Amino acid sequence: MKMVHSRNEYGDMQLICEAYHLMKDVLAMAQDETVQAFEDWNKTELDLFLIEITANILKFQDADSRHLLPKIRDSKGQKGTGNKKLKGPQKFQFDDDKKSFLEDIQKALYASEIISYAQGFMLLRQAATKFGWTLNYGGITLMWRGSCIIRSVFLGKIKDVFD
């Protein structure tokens, strides 16, 4: 149970990071615009605790009243292997409808969340079959929805499906 919970949690974080990447690096959204998008999404079917805290992290400002996250370097060191320098990806210029693409990102994130959780419940079902467990899948969703980092509105919808 805990392994599936954790895989859902880390899956959620990865999906949110990918959505953020698209907003920042493809749509070239300003930090405040990105915050607003996550806050808006948290009032929809993407009402997830992790979306809520993502917005809070994105809007956090340092002592100089500037957003902290853009100050964090996206780099890492090396230990002497792989010494050749590679050119990073070229800057992409998005010249289409930003609002429409942002809506597509939101829909893709929601669909990906559903697929990810379906995979997690399939793992639970396989384990239950193999070990002869009787699991209350609706109860599991309520437990996760009520008190942990993956709590979300759509877990209630998943419970309805199991009911």
Backbone as numpy.savetxt, mean C-alpha at the origin, in Angstrom:
# Nx Ny Nz CAx CAy CAz Cx Cy Cz
-1.65 -18.20 10.81 -2.47 -17.00 10.81 -1.60 -15.74 10.81
-0.60 -15.73 11.67 0.28 -14.57 11.77 1.09 -14.36 10.49
1.52 -15.47 9.87 2.28 -15.33 8.62 1.42 -14.70 7.53
0.17 -15.09 7.43 -0.71 -14.52 6.41 -1.00 -13.06 6.74
-1.21 -12.77 7.99 -1.40 -11.38 8.41 -0.20 -10.54 7.99
1.00 -11.03 8.28 2.21 -10.28 7.95 2.40 -10.14 6.45
2.10 -11.19 5.68 2.24 -11.08 4.22 1.24 -10.08 3.69
0.05 -10.00 4.27 -0.92 -8.98 3.85 -0.40 -7.59 4.19
0.15 -7.45 5.37 0.68 -6.16 5.81 1.80 -5.68 4.89
2.76 -6.53 4.63 3.88 -6.13 3.77 3.44 -5.95 2.33
2.46 -6.75 1.90 1.88 -6.54 0.57 1.21 -5.19 0.47
0.45 -4.81 1.50 -0.20 -3.50 1.53 0.84 -2.38 1.41
1.91 -2.51 2.18 2.94 -1.46 2.17 3.60 -1.36 0.80
3.86 -2.50 0.15 4.48 -2.47 -1.16 3.55 -1.83 -2.18
2.27 -2.16 -2.14 1.31 -1.59 -3.08 1.19 -0.07 -2.89
1.17 0.36 -1.64 1.10 1.80 -1.37 2.36 2.50 -1.87
3.51 1.87 -1.68 4.76 2.45 -2.19 4.74 2.57 -3.71
4.20 1.58 -4.38 4.13 1.64 -5.84 3.19 2.76 -6.29
2.07 2.93 -5.59 1.16 4.03 -5.92 1.86 5.37 -5.70
2.58 5.49 -4.58 3.33 6.72 -4.30 4.35 6.99 -5.39
5.06 5.95 -5.80 6.07 6.10 -6.86 5.43 6.66 -8.14
4.29 6.12 -8.53 3.62 6.60 -9.73 3.20 8.07 -9.59
2.71 8.42 -8.40 2.30 9.81 -8.18 3.50 10.76 -8.23
4.59 10.35 -7.59 5.77 11.21 -7.49 6.57 11.25 -8.79
6.88 10.09 -9.34 7.83 10.03 -10.44 7.20 10.01 -11.83
5.94 9.66 -11.94 5.29 9.67 -13.25 4.40 10.91 -13.39
3.55 11.13 -12.40 2.66 12.30 -12.45 3.34 13.57 -11.96
4.52 13.44 -11.36 5.27 14.58 -10.83 4.42 15.43 -9.88
3.66 14.75 -9.03 2.81 15.46 -8.08 3.65 16.05 -6.96
3.28 17.24 -6.53 3.91 17.88 -5.39 3.54 17.10 -4.12
4.34 17.26 -3.09 4.13 16.54 -1.84 2.72 16.79 -1.29
2.27 18.03 -1.30 0.93 18.35 -0.78 -0.17 17.70 -1.61
0.03 17.61 -2.93 -0.95 16.94 -3.79 -1.04 15.44 -3.46
0.11 14.85 -3.21 0.16 13.43 -2.87 -0.53 13.18 -1.54
-0.24 14.03 -0.58 -0.93 13.93 0.73 -2.43 13.99 0.52
-2.89 14.95 -0.27 -4.33 15.12 -0.50 -4.93 13.88 -1.16
-4.20 13.30 -2.10 -4.70 12.09 -2.77 -4.88 10.96 -1.77
-3.89 10.72 -0.93 -4.01 9.65 0.07 -5.12 9.96 1.07
-5.26 11.20 1.48 -6.35 11.56 2.39 -7.71 11.36 1.73
-7.82 11.71 0.46 -9.07 11.49 -0.28 -9.36 10.01 -0.42
-8.34 9.23 -0.77 -8.55 7.79 -0.93 -8.99 7.15 0.36
-8.52 7.67 1.48 -8.88 7.08 2.77 -10.34 7.32 3.14
-11.04 8.09 2.33 -12.48 8.31 2.53 -13.30 7.46 1.57
-12.65 6.54 0.86 -13.31 5.69 -0.12 -13.16 4.23 0.30
-13.30 3.33 -0.67 -13.10 1.91 -0.40 -11.68 1.61 0.05
-10.77 2.56 -0.14 -9.38 2.41 0.33 -9.19 2.99 1.74
-10.21 2.89 2.55 -10.12 3.33 3.94 -9.33 2.28 4.71
-8.01 2.45 4.69 -7.07 1.54 5.33 -6.22 2.33 6.31
-5.90 1.72 7.42 -5.01 2.36 8.39 -3.68 2.74 7.74
-3.15 1.86 6.88 -1.86 2.15 6.25 -1.94 3.32 5.27
-3.08 3.53 4.64 -3.26 4.72 3.78 -3.29 5.97 4.67
-3.99 5.86 5.78 -4.07 7.00 6.72 -2.69 7.41 7.22
-1.89 6.43 7.66 -0.58 6.82 8.20 0.38 7.22 7.08
0.16 6.73 5.87 0.98 7.19 4.74 0.77 8.68 4.53
-0.48 9.11 4.55 -0.76 10.55 4.40 -0.10 11.34 5.53
-0.17 10.81 6.74 0.45 11.51 7.87 1.97 11.59 7.74
2.59 10.52 7.27 4.04 10.53 7.06 4.41 11.52 5.97
3.63 11.52 4.88 3.93 12.41 3.76 3.79 13.88 4.14
2.88 14.19 5.04 2.71 15.61 5.38 3.56 16.05 6.58
4.29 15.12 7.19 5.13 15.47 8.33 6.21 16.47 7.91
6.35 17.52 8.72 7.35 18.55 8.43 8.41 18.58 9.52
9.62 18.84 9.08 10.76 18.93 9.98 10.72 20.27 10.71
11.71 20.53 11.54 11.77 21.77 12.32 11.81 23.01 11.43
12.26 22.84 10.18 12.34 23.99 9.27 11.03 24.19 8.47
9.98 23.51 8.88 8.65 23.62 8.24 8.65 23.14 6.78
9.56 22.24 6.44 9.57 21.62 5.11 9.30 20.14 5.29
8.66 19.55 4.29 8.35 18.12 4.36 9.64 17.32 4.56
9.57 16.36 5.46 10.75 15.57 5.80 11.06 14.51 4.74
10.05 13.83 4.23 10.31 12.70 3.35 11.17 13.03 2.13
10.94 14.13 1.44 11.81 14.43 0.28 13.27 14.67 0.65
13.54 14.93 1.91 14.92 15.15 2.34 15.70 13.85 2.50
14.99 12.75 2.58 15.65 11.46 2.79 16.18 10.96 1.46
17.48 10.72 1.42 18.11 10.30 0.17 17.70 8.89 -0.19
17.42 8.70 -1.46 17.06 7.39 -1.98 18.33 6.74 -2.54
19.21 6.33 -1.63 20.47 5.74 -2.06 20.95 4.76 -1.01
21.93 3.99 -1.41 22.55 3.07 -0.46 24.01 2.93 -0.81
24.78 2.46 0.12 26.20 2.27 -0.11 26.47 0.89 -0.67
27.72 0.62 -0.94 28.11 -0.69 -1.43 29.39 -1.13 -0.74
29.67 -2.42 -0.84 30.84 -2.98 -0.16 31.94 -3.37 -1.13
31.98 -2.76 -2.31 33.06 -3.04 -3.25 32.68 -3.96 -4.38
31.49 -4.52 -4.33 31.05 -5.35 -5.45 30.18 -4.49 -6.36
30.17 -4.82 -7.62 29.34 -4.08 -8.56 29.79 -2.64 -8.72
31.10 -2.40 -8.98 31.65 -1.04 -8.99 31.26 -0.20 -10.18
30.73 -0.80 -11.23 30.36 -0.01 -12.40 29.14 0.83 -12.08
29.18 2.05 -12.56 28.04 2.94 -12.35 27.03 2.73 -13.47
25.80 2.58 -13.08 24.72 2.43 -14.06 23.93 3.72 -14.10
23.53 4.10 -15.29 22.66 5.26 -15.41 21.28 4.87 -14.91
20.71 5.72 -14.14 19.36 5.47 -13.64 18.33 5.65 -14.75
17.10 5.41 -14.42 16.06 5.58 -15.44 15.95 7.04 -15.87
15.61 7.23 -17.12 15.42 8.57 -17.64 14.15 9.16 -17.05
14.15 10.46 -16.85 12.95 11.14 -16.36 11.83 10.96 -17.37
10.68 10.62 -16.88 9.52 10.39 -17.72 8.63 11.63 -17.69
8.23 12.10 -18.83 7.34 13.26 -18.92 5.94 12.78 -19.22
5.04 12.90 -18.27 3.65 12.48 -18.45 2.88 13.62 -19.07
2.31 13.37 -20.23 1.61 14.43 -20.96 0.14 14.13 -21.18
-0.44 13.32 -20.33 -1.84 12.95 -20.50 -2.66 13.53 -19.35
-3.85 13.04 -19.17 -4.78 13.52 -18.15 -4.37 13.01 -16.77
-3.77 13.88 -15.95 -3.29 13.48 -14.62 -4.42 12.98 -13.73
-5.54 13.68 -13.75 -6.65 13.31 -12.87 -7.15 11.90 -13.21
-7.27 11.62 -14.48 -7.73 10.30 -14.92 -6.73 9.21 -14.52
-5.44 9.50 -14.70 -4.42 8.51 -14.35 -4.38 8.30 -12.84
-4.57 9.34 -12.06 -4.61 9.21 -10.60 -5.78 8.32 -10.19
-6.93 8.48 -10.85 -8.07 7.60 -10.58 -7.74 6.15 -10.95
-7.01 5.97 -12.04 -6.58 4.62 -12.43 -5.65 4.01 -11.38
-4.76 4.82 -10.82 -3.87 4.34 -9.76 -4.70 3.90 -8.56
-5.69 4.70 -8.19 -6.55 4.36 -7.06 -7.27 3.04 -7.31
-7.84 2.87 -8.49 -8.56 1.63 -8.82 -7.62 0.43 -8.84
-6.43 0.64 -9.40 -5.44 -0.44 -9.45 -4.99 -0.84 -8.05
-4.82 0.14 -7.18 -4.43 -0.15 -5.80 -5.52 -0.96 -5.10
-6.76 -0.57 -5.28 -7.87 -1.30 -4.65 -7.96 -2.73 -5.19
-7.88 -2.87 -6.51 -7.94 -4.20 -7.11 -6.77 -5.07 -6.62
-5.60 -4.48 -6.51 -4.43 -5.22 -6.04 -4.59 -5.64 -4.59
-5.19 -4.78 -3.77 -5.45 -5.13 -2.37 -6.38 -6.35 -2.30
-7.43 -6.33 -3.10 -8.38 -7.44 -3.10 -7.68 -8.74 -3.51
-6.90 -8.67 -4.58 -6.19 -9.85 -5.06 -5.21 -10.36 -4.01
-4.49 -9.45 -3.38 -3.52 -9.83 -2.36 -4.20 -10.55 -1.19
-5.31 -10.01 -0.72 -6.01 -10.63 0.39 -6.64 -11.96 -0.02
-7.11 -12.06 -1.26 -7.65 -13.33 -1.75 -6.56 -14.40 -1.72
-5.35 -14.02 -2.13 -4.24 -14.96 -2.09 -3.95 -15.40 -0.65
-4.00 -14.45 0.28 -3.77 -14.79 1.68 -4.81 -15.76 2.21
-6.06 -15.55 1.87 -7.10 -16.48 2.33 -6.99 -17.83 1.63
-6.48 -17.85 0.42 -6.24 -19.13 -0.26 -5.15 -19.92 0.48
-4.13 -19.21 0.97 -3.09 -19.87 1.76 -3.68 -20.47 3.04
-4.53 -19.68 3.70 -5.17 -20.19 4.92 -6.02 -21.42 4.61
-6.74 -21.37 3.51 -7.60 -22.51 3.13 -6.75 -23.75 2.85
-5.63 -23.57 2.16 -4.76 -24.71 1.88 -4.19 -25.31 3.17
-3.78 -24.45 4.10 -3.27 -24.94 5.38 -4.36 -25.65 6.16
-5.56 -25.10 6.14 -6.69 -25.72 6.85 -6.99 -27.10 6.28
-6.94 -27.22 4.98 -7.18 -28.52 4.34 -6.08 -29.51 4.72
-4.83 -29.07 4.62 -3.70 -29.96 4.90 -3.67 -30.44 6.35
-3.97 -29.53 7.29 -3.84 -29.86 8.70 -5.17 -30.19 9.38
-6.25 -30.19 8.62 -7.56 -30.52 9.19 -8.13 -29.46 10.12
-7.78 -28.22 9.86 -8.28 -27.13 10.69 -9.66 -26.69 10.22
-10.44 -26.20 11.15 -11.69 -25.53 10.82 -11.49 -24.06 11.16
-11.44 -23.23 10.12 -11.20 -21.81 10.32 -12.46 -21.02 10.05
-12.68 -20.01 10.87 -13.79 -19.08 10.69 -13.24 -17.86 9.95
-13.32 -17.91 8.62 -12.70 -16.85 7.80 -13.34 -15.49 8.06
-14.64 -15.46 8.25 -15.30 -14.20 8.58 -14.80 -13.64 9.90
-14.62 -14.53 10.87 -14.08 -14.11 12.17 -12.66 -13.60 12.07
-11.88 -14.21 11.19 -10.51 -13.77 10.98 -10.51 -12.34 10.43
-11.38 -12.08 9.46 -11.43 -10.72 8.90 -11.84 -9.71 9.95
-12.79 -10.08 10.81 -13.21 -9.15 11.87 -12.08 -8.87 12.85
-11.32 -9.92 13.17 -10.20 -9.75 14.08 -9.18 -8.78 13.47
-8.84 -9.00 12.20 -7.86 -8.14 11.54 -8.40 -6.72 11.35
-9.68 -6.62 11.04 -10.27 -5.30 10.79 -10.32 -4.46 12.06
-10.49 -5.10 13.18 -10.75 -4.36 14.40 -9.56 -3.84 15.16
-8.38 -4.46 15.00 -7.37 -4.09 15.97 -5.93 -4.17 15.50
-5.68 -4.10 14.23 -4.28 -4.24 13.84 -3.94 -3.32 12.68
-2.70 -3.37 12.26 -2.19 -2.45 11.25 -2.87 -2.64 9.89
-3.43 -3.81 9.61 -4.09 -4.01 8.33 -5.59 -3.74 8.40
-6.01 -3.12 9.48 -7.45 -2.84 9.58 -7.89 -1.96 8.42
-9.07 -2.28 7.92 -9.58 -1.57 6.75 -11.07 -1.81 6.61
-11.70 -0.93 5.87 -13.12 -1.07 5.59 -13.37 -2.30 4.71
-12.50 -2.54 3.73 -12.79 -3.64 2.81 -12.69 -5.01 3.46
-12.04 -5.13 4.62 -12.08 -6.40 5.34 -13.51 -6.74 5.76
-14.31 -5.71 6.05 -15.72 -5.95 6.33 -16.45 -6.49 5.11
-16.07 -6.01 3.93 -16.67 -6.53 2.70 -16.25 -7.98 2.46
-15.01 -8.30 2.79 -14.55 -9.66 2.64 -15.32 -10.57 3.61
-15.56 -10.09 4.83 -16.35 -10.87 5.78 -17.73 -11.15 5.22
-18.34 -10.13 4.60 -19.67 -10.31 4.00 -19.65 -11.41 2.94
-18.58 -11.48 2.17 -18.45 -12.52 1.15 -18.40 -13.90 1.81
-17.63 -14.02 2.88 -17.54 -15.31 3.57 -18.88 -15.68 4.20
-19.62 -14.69 4.70 -20.94 -14.96 5.28 -21.89 -15.46 4.19
